[in-house]
Amino acid sequence: KTFTCKYAVIRRDDMTVIAEMDFFPDCNRSLMYRDGRYVRFLPLLQNDIMGSDTLINELTIRAGYHE
């Protein structure tokens, strides 16, 4: 028997399958871009910052401005 493995990206809010793929990126952190059926993962470097509600806080800490 041949067993093939598939991966899926699932949106947690409603458990909808956002993307299906035959392989998963081999990196610790990445950004996913989706255009219809096509999915692309771009690896993030160690010092790359993801935008979030704590982004400003992270930037001030990295700049040396601790409160």
C-alpha positions in Angstrom: 0.0 0.0 0.0 1.1 3.5 -0.7 0.2 6.0 2.1 0.3 9.7 1.1 0.2 12.4 3.8 -1.7 15.6 3.3 -1.7 18.7 5.4 -4.4 21.2 6.0 -4.6 24.8 7.4 -7.7 25.1 9.5 -9.3 28.4 10.7 -9.9 28.0 14.4 -13.0 30.2 14.6 -15.2 28.0 12.5 -13.0 25.0 11.7 -13.0 25.8 8.0 -10.2 24.2 5.9 -8.4 27.2 4.4 -5.8 25.3 2.4 -4.7 21.7 1.7 -1.2 20.8 0.7 1.0 17.8 0.0 4.0 19.1 2.0 4.5 21.6 4.9 7.3 24.1 5.0 10.4 23.1 6.9 10.9 26.2 9.1 10.0 27.4 12.6 8.0 30.4 11.5 6.5 31.5 8.2 3.9 33.7 6.6 1.2 32.1 4.5 -0.2 33.8 1.5 -3.3 32.4 -0.2 -4.6 33.3 -3.6 -7.6 31.2 -4.3 -6.4 27.6 -4.5 -2.7 28.5 -4.3 -0.8 28.8 -1.1 2.7 30.1 -0.6 4.8 30.1 2.6 7.6 32.6 3.1 10.0 31.7 6.0 10.6 34.4 8.6 14.0 35.2 9.9 14.8 35.1 13.6 14.7 38.9 13.9 11.6 39.4 11.7 8.6 40.8 13.7 5.0 39.8 13.0 2.4 42.5 13.4 0.2 42.0 16.4 -1.4 43.9 19.3 2.0 43.8 21.0 4.0 45.1 18.0 4.7 48.6 19.4 5.8 47.1 22.7 8.2 44.7 21.0 9.7 47.5 18.8 10.4 49.8 21.8 12.0 46.9 23.7 14.3 46.2 20.7 15.1 49.8 20.4 16.2 49.9 24.0 13.4 51.9 25.5 12.2 49.8 28.5 9.5 51.3 30.6 
